[in-house]
Amino acid sequence: MTEKEKMLQGMNYNSRDPELLTIYHKARRLMKEYNLLDSQLTDERQRILSEMLGSIQEGVWIETPFYCDYGENITIGSNTFINTNCMFLDNNKITIGKNGLIAPYVQIYTASHPLKASDRIIENEKGTSYLTSAEPVTIGDNVWIGGNSIIFPGVTIGDNVTIGAGSVVNKSIPDNVLAVGNPCKVLKEL
């Protein structure tokens, strides 16, 4: 099994694997190109996003700067708007539905590490490394995620949800609710 296959299956993997580094460097090149591009060059912006991301549907708009790890593990549904300075650590799949609003500085994490240092840090003859694993994040249709929110690995956010600004979403959120806070909790049905 390759390190990429391990990563996408939620197993511990080597993030410095040559195949993963190749994908990582491609994403960095495309992000740099995208983030420096004139906003009026919409066809070129779309070309770069199509090359960098796994799948984007019609009407997706991503403000710059935008950051991700690999890009190819990100799927975005139609008419979704992603505002400035968002960071998507797509070590596993990030799936965002249609008609989404992702506010500035939203961070979506799929990667994680063991909590205990002795479980996380590996020392051997080649030096020191660390264990990494990743779980997918799924965001439904018609979701608004407020600014400076953080979405943790393994979280699913249902359809028609509003996440309040500054929320830390560490557990899945059902459909049709307003959820806010640290940790994020459902306040009411919508």
C-alpha positions as CSV (number, residue, x, y, z in Angstrom):
1,M,0.0,0.0,0.0
2,T,1.4,3.4,-0.9
3,E,1.7,6.3,1.6
4,K,-1.0,8.1,-0.3
5,E,-3.4,5.2,0.0
6,K,-2.6,5.0,3.7
7,M,-3.3,8.7,4.1
8,L,-6.7,8.5,2.3
9,Q,-7.7,5.4,4.4
10,G,-7.1,7.2,7.7
11,M,-4.0,5.2,8.5
12,N,-0.7,6.5,9.8
13,Y,1.5,7.6,6.8
14,N,4.8,9.2,6.0
15,S,4.0,12.8,4.9
16,R,7.5,13.1,3.4
17,D,6.9,10.3,0.9
18,P,8.2,11.2,-2.6
19,E,4.8,10.8,-4.2
20,L,3.1,13.0,-1.7
21,L,5.9,15.6,-1.9
22,T,5.4,15.8,-5.7
23,I,1.7,16.5,-5.2
24,Y,2.4,19.0,-2.4
25,H,5.0,20.9,-4.6
26,K,2.5,21.0,-7.5
27,A,-0.1,22.5,-5.3
28,R,2.3,25.1,-3.9
29,R,3.2,26.1,-7.5
30,L,-0.4,26.4,-8.5
31,M,-1.4,28.3,-5.3
32,K,1.4,30.8,-5.8
33,E,0.2,31.3,-9.4
34,Y,-3.4,31.6,-8.4
35,N,-2.8,33.9,-5.4
36,L,-0.7,36.4,-7.5
37,L,-3.1,36.4,-10.5
38,D,-5.1,39.5,-11.4
39,S,-8.7,39.0,-10.2
40,Q,-10.1,40.0,-13.6
41,L,-8.5,37.1,-15.3
42,T,-11.4,34.8,-14.5
43,D,-10.7,32.2,-17.2
44,E,-7.1,31.8,-16.0
45,R,-8.2,31.6,-12.4
46,Q,-10.7,28.8,-13.4
47,R,-8.0,26.9,-15.3
48,I,-5.7,27.0,-12.3
49,L,-8.4,25.9,-9.8
50,S,-9.4,23.1,-12.2
51,E,-5.8,21.9,-12.3
52,M,-5.2,22.2,-8.6
53,L,-8.4,20.9,-7.0
54,G,-10.0,17.5,-7.3
55,S,-13.3,18.8,-8.6
56,I,-15.0,22.2,-8.8
57,Q,-18.5,22.8,-10.2
58,E,-19.8,25.8,-12.1
59,G,-20.0,29.1,-10.2
60,V,-17.3,28.4,-7.6
61,W,-15.4,31.5,-6.6
62,I,-12.3,31.4,-4.3
63,E,-10.9,34.7,-3.1
64,T,-7.1,35.0,-2.7
65,P,-5.0,34.2,-0.9
66,F,-6.1,30.6,-0.7
67,Y,-4.1,27.8,0.8
68,C,-4.2,24.0,0.8
69,D,-1.9,21.0,1.2
70,Y,-2.5,18.9,-1.9
71,G,-5.5,20.4,-3.6
72,E,-6.5,17.2,-5.4
73,N,-8.5,16.0,-2.4
74,I,-10.8,19.0,-2.4
75,T,-14.3,18.8,-4.1
76,I,-16.5,22.0,-4.2
77,G,-20.1,22.1,-5.3
78,S,-21.7,24.7,-7.6
79,N,-22.1,28.3,-6.6
80,T,-19.9,28.1,-3.5
81,F,-18.0,31.1,-2.4
82,I,-14.8,30.8,-0.4
83,N,-13.6,34.1,1.0
84,T,-10.0,35.3,1.6
85,N,-7.3,33.6,3.7
86,C,-8.9,30.2,4.0
87,M,-6.7,27.2,4.7
88,F,-7.8,23.7,3.7
89,L,-5.4,20.9,4.9
90,D,-6.7,18.2,2.5
91,N,-4.6,15.3,3.7
92,N,-7.9,13.4,3.3
93,K,-11.0,14.3,1.3
94,I,-12.7,17.7,1.9
95,T,-16.1,17.7,0.2
96,I,-18.1,21.0,0.2
97,G,-21.6,21.0,-1.2
98,K,-23.4,23.5,-3.4
99,N,-24.3,27.1,-2.5
100,G,-21.8,27.3,0.3
101,L,-20.5,30.4,2.0
102,I,-17.1,30.0,3.6
103,A,-16.1,33.2,5.4
104,P,-12.5,34.7,5.7
105,Y,-9.9,32.8,7.7
106,V,-11.9,29.5,7.9
107,Q,-9.6,26.5,8.5
108,I,-10.5,23.0,7.5
109,Y,-8.2,20.3,8.9
110,T,-8.2,16.6,8.0
111,A,-4.7,15.8,9.4
112,S,-4.1,14.8,13.0
113,H,-1.3,13.4,15.2
114,P,-1.3,11.2,18.3
115,L,-1.7,13.4,21.4
116,K,1.0,11.7,23.5
117,A,4.5,12.8,22.4
118,S,6.0,9.4,22.8
119,D,3.3,8.0,20.4
120,R,3.7,10.9,18.0
121,I,7.5,11.2,17.6
122,I,9.5,8.4,16.0
123,E,13.3,8.2,16.3
124,N,15.4,5.9,14.2
125,E,18.7,5.7,12.3
126,K,17.4,8.2,9.7
127,G,16.5,10.8,12.3
128,T,13.3,12.0,13.9
129,S,9.9,11.9,12.3
130,Y,6.3,12.0,13.5
131,L,3.1,10.0,12.9
132,T,0.3,11.6,10.9
133,S,-3.2,10.3,10.0
134,A,-6.1,12.0,8.3
135,E,-9.9,11.8,8.3
136,P,-12.3,13.3,5.7
137,V,-14.4,16.4,6.3
138,T,-17.8,16.7,4.6
139,I,-19.8,20.0,4.4
140,G,-23.3,19.7,3.0
141,D,-25.3,22.0,0.7
142,N,-26.4,25.5,1.6
143,V,-23.9,25.9,4.5
144,W,-22.6,29.2,5.8
145,I,-19.4,28.9,7.9
146,G,-18.6,32.1,9.8
147,G,-15.2,33.7,9.8
148,N,-12.3,32.3,11.8
149,S,-14.0,29.0,12.3
150,I,-12.0,25.8,12.5
151,I,-13.4,22.4,11.3
152,F,-11.6,19.4,12.8
153,P,-10.8,16.0,11.1
154,G,-13.6,13.6,10.6
155,V,-16.4,16.2,11.0
156,T,-19.6,16.2,8.9
157,I,-21.7,19.3,8.7
158,G,-25.2,18.7,7.4
159,D,-27.2,20.6,4.8
160,N,-28.7,24.1,5.5
161,V,-26.4,24.7,8.5
162,T,-25.0,28.0,9.8
163,I,-21.9,27.9,11.8
164,G,-21.3,31.1,13.9
165,A,-18.0,33.0,13.5
166,G,-15.1,31.8,15.6
167,S,-16.5,28.4,16.1
168,V,-14.4,25.3,16.7
169,V,-16.3,22.4,15.2
170,N,-14.9,19.2,16.7
171,K,-18.0,17.0,16.3
172,S,-20.5,16.5,13.5
173,I,-23.4,18.9,13.1
174,P,-26.9,17.7,11.9
175,D,-29.0,19.3,9.1
176,N,-30.9,22.6,9.5
177,V,-29.3,24.1,12.6
178,L,-27.5,27.1,13.9
179,A,-24.3,26.0,15.7
180,V,-21.8,28.2,17.4
181,G,-19.0,28.3,20.0
182,N,-15.8,26.6,21.2
183,P,-16.6,23.7,21.2
184,C,-19.3,24.3,18.6
185,K,-22.8,23.3,19.8
186,V,-26.3,23.4,18.2
187,L,-28.2,26.5,19.4
188,K,-31.4,26.0,17.5
189,E,-33.1,24.5,14.5
190,L,-33.5,26.6,11.4
